[in-house]
Amino acid sequence: MAVCLFKIGNMNFLFIVLLSLVGLGSSAPADQDVDTRPNVVFILADDWGWGDVGIYNGDTRARTPRLDEMGRQGTVFTDFHVANPVCSPSRTAFMTGRHPATLKIHTALSGNHAQNAARGCADFLPQDIPTLTLLLQSAGYDTGHFGKWHLGGTEDAPAPSEYGINSSATYVSNDPHRLPGCSGPPNPGPGTKLNCTDMLWPGRSSKAIVDLGIDFIQNATAKKAPFYLNLWFHISHAPLNLLKEQFTNFSMKTFCPWSGMTPDLEDFTSCPEQVFRAAQHDADMHIGRMLDFLQEKGLDKNTLVVFSADNGPEDVRIYFNSVGTAGPFRGRKRSIYEGGVRVPFIAHWPGKIPAHKVSSETISSLDWFPTIAKITETPIPPNWNASLRGVDISDVLFEGAAVEPRAHLLTWEWRYALQGNCWNEAPRFAIRSGDMKLLMNTNATYVELYNLTSNPFEGDNVAAQYPDIVDELGTQLKAWAQELPAGPVTENAGCRGYKFPHV
């Protein structure tokens, strides 16, 4: 038996946990000096589309050999969804298992109070909301977070340590522990992309994040503690300012035969595809370095490693070098069409996760919290569990089982205008049940219904052919929408009935 003290905000909760000796990992080690519970490394890339990992679509432009190898040695999930098509809310779902819209985290959080208020957003992830890291920390895990944070960066925002994280070095945060190269002010103002003073820091970021992760693991193993580690990469978010040597093997003739080096800045190139693919390749190499480290230290057999992304690819109209691909799907970042919310998800654990497997099971970032709790055999307090919106997918990971029936269907909301092509602008709300996905505007006067098996691109609206499905899913979607907190909504948010292509 273990007694865990949870601190949430200003409140303390005492929770008595009976630790089982059976399962995927032993919750109570046989040897008091060795804790054999499994470790977790969660690698979250920024703005990578479904098609930006080579193993997903065979695109030779996606130079991701280590992720491709990770996929062959593990399981590739082709129908994984994040809870929102933008950074902060997507990360909120991974951390809390709750839908971010219910917490007033609807879009990327600013370091400016007025800007958050104008968007109807909280300034930071509320401290009274339990996080996965807090749960694991309270159960004896060493918890670390290195890289992007973006769960609150105002001057009064809690540091990552307040959310159950023992060791951190972050940016876009109020963390006193700055990521190397990000020694600038901790609170970015309106419109600020990065609070880092080194202009070439994006090119150095992947190495820095993995270096810190390796140091953290070495310290955790020296303490003989199991660890949970978030490695949240900058790549491929804007800006993508790379080092000149990172363009090696990325020739102009391959990506932009018409282009050349910018005359006054020899460390930069005017070829967006070259920049984007080189940046992802560098991140891929450092992900491989982490996998090699785990293997060399004999930790890989007891460590679940997962790679995913926070949302679909950025639009080139927002940033010149954002040429990522959503693969066969319509939509990009900020769109609740599949291209904005369906992203890569690769799970790797030798001897536990089946190798050479591709799964089409529909899974979600909301499932991360209950799944990791199950894998680490960390009981979730009943009052926490009642608020979770995902399901435990450990059997899907380890046995290839079907996802258990969901008490809460997957839902999405985007309440702001969309920059980019109008055909990526989806209605404001969406809901998924099996193969069918319904999208609906604010006043429910316009709906779209797609069978994602027969029409994954979401170009053939079959709402008129299936009125019963529209009624059933529409009723559930409207009920969920009414539960969301009130707040500003961009005028005419959502699609105005554009068909693809718009003519």
Secondary structure, DSSP 8 states (H G I E B T S, - for coil): -EEEEEEETTEEEEEEE---S-SSS-SS-SSTT-----EEEEEEESS--GGGSHHHH--TT---HHHHHHHHHSEEESSEE-SSSSHHHHHHHHHHSS-GGGGT--S---S-HHHHHHHT--SB--TTS--HHHHHHHTT-EEEEEEE--SB-STT---GGGGT-SEEEEESS--SSB-TT--S-SS--TT-----S-TTHHHHHHHHHHHHHHHHHHHHHHTT--EEEEEE--TTSS-----GGGGTT--HHHH-TT--B-TT-TT-BS-HHHHHHHHHHHHHHHHHHHHHHHHHTT-GGGEEEEEEESSS---TTT-TT-----TT-S--TT--SHHHHB--EEEE-TTTS-SSEEE---EEGGGHHHHHHHHTT----HHHHTT--S---HHHHHH-------SS-EEEE--S---S-GGG---SEEEEETTEEEEE-TTSS-EEEEETTT-TT--S--GGG-HHHHHHHHHHHHHHHHHS------TT-S--S--SS--
